[in-house]
Amino acid sequence: MNFRSLEEFWAYYVSQHSKASTRRWHFFGTLSALLCLLSSLLLLNPWLLLLAPFFGYGLAWYSHVFVERNAPVTFSHPFWSLLCDLKMFGLMLTGRMDREIKRLGKRPVLQAF
């Protein structure tokens, strides 16, 4: 798929994360990766840097395979995917992700978990 802008890609990215539990897995993966990066800097331990992608991508990919049942867009658009993941993390952190889903004309899929 060819996207002309990050905003256009963002709409597609959100559509690929329609289930709340997929977004939660992403949130915890991103949070874990950021904590690994921060810990690496604070503790001056470069080995912790190796854990960041393991947690960040591992938890996100798990959610795509077992929850959302689609392929991660990381493989086709790695940079934009990372930017959108950070945007989604920020929106979730501030409680604005559901509003963003509605803005894009998508309805969140309700689940028990």
C-alpha positions as a printed Julia matrix, in Angstrom:
113×3 Matrix{Float64}:
   0.0     0.0    0.0
   1.2     3.47  -0.84
   0.48    6.29   1.55
   1.04    9.93   0.64
   1.29   11.25   4.19
   1.69   10.21   7.79
  -1.91   11.28   8.48
  -3.14    8.97   5.72
  -1.05    6.14   7.15
  -2.34    6.95  10.66
  -5.94    6.26   9.58
  -4.86    2.88   8.2
  -2.77    2.16  11.31
  -5.76    2.78  13.58
  -7.9     0.46  11.46
  -5.33   -2.3   12.04
  -5.69   -1.82  15.82
  -9.46   -2.01  16.1
  -9.61   -4.14  19.24
  -9.01   -2.56  22.64
  -6.85   -5.48  23.78
  -4.59   -5.06  20.73
  -4.08   -1.45  21.67
  -3.41   -2.46  25.31
  -0.74   -4.96  24.24
   0.85   -2.21  22.17
   0.68    0.21  25.08
   2.43   -2.2   27.46
   4.98   -3.12  24.81
   5.83    0.53  24.15
   5.9     1.31  27.87
   8.24   -1.63  28.49
  10.52   -0.59  25.63
  10.67    2.99  26.89
  11.43    1.79  30.41
  14.26   -0.38  29.04
  15.69    2.62  27.19
  15.41    4.85  30.24
  16.9     2.19  32.53
  19.77    1.69  30.13
  20.59    5.39  30.31
  20.14    5.72  34.06
  22.03    2.54  34.95
  24.59    2.97  32.15
  23.85   -0.59  31.06
  23.82   -0.96  27.27
  22.56   -4.55  27.56
  19.15   -3.22  28.55
  18.91   -1.68  25.09
  18.61   -5.2   23.69
  15.43   -5.76  25.68
  13.66   -2.68  24.28
  12.82   -4.12  20.83
  12.09   -7.52  22.35
   9.36   -6.05  24.54
   8.22   -3.33  22.17
   7.85   -5.45  19.06
   7.28   -8.77  20.79
   4.14   -7.71  22.64
   2.81   -5.77  19.66
   3.34   -8.66  17.24
   1.75  -11.05  19.72
  -1.37   -8.88  19.69
  -1.53   -8.87  15.91
  -1.17  -12.63  15.61
  -3.37  -13.78  18.48
  -5.81  -10.91  19.11
  -6.28   -8.78  15.99
  -5.46  -11.63  13.59
  -3.7    -9.46  11.03
  -0.13   -8.77   9.95
   1.84   -6.0   11.67
   2.44   -2.98   9.42
   5.96   -2.75  10.86
   7.28   -4.85   8.0
   5.93   -2.68   5.2
   6.29    0.77   6.83
   8.73    0.53   9.77
   9.37    4.24  10.38
   5.76    5.4   10.06
   4.66    2.42  12.13
   6.99    3.46  14.95
   5.76    7.06  14.82
   2.13    5.94  14.88
   2.81    3.54  17.74
   4.25    6.41  19.77
   1.26    8.59  18.83
  -1.16    5.85  19.88
   0.78    5.42  23.14
   0.48    9.14  23.86
  -3.22    9.22  23.04
  -3.86    6.21  25.26
  -1.78    7.7   28.06
  -3.89   10.85  27.98
  -7.2     9.0   27.51
  -7.86   10.4   24.03
  -7.53    7.29  21.85
 -11.26    6.46  21.73
 -11.98   10.03  20.65
  -9.36    9.68  17.9
 -10.96    6.43  16.7
 -14.33    8.2   16.5
 -12.73   11.16  14.71
 -11.45    8.81  12.04
 -14.91    7.3   11.64
 -14.06    3.97  13.17
 -15.88    2.42  16.08
 -13.84    0.66  18.76
 -14.47   -3.07  18.92
 -15.74   -3.91  22.39
 -14.28   -6.94  24.1
 -14.24   -8.52  27.54
 -10.42   -8.12  27.6
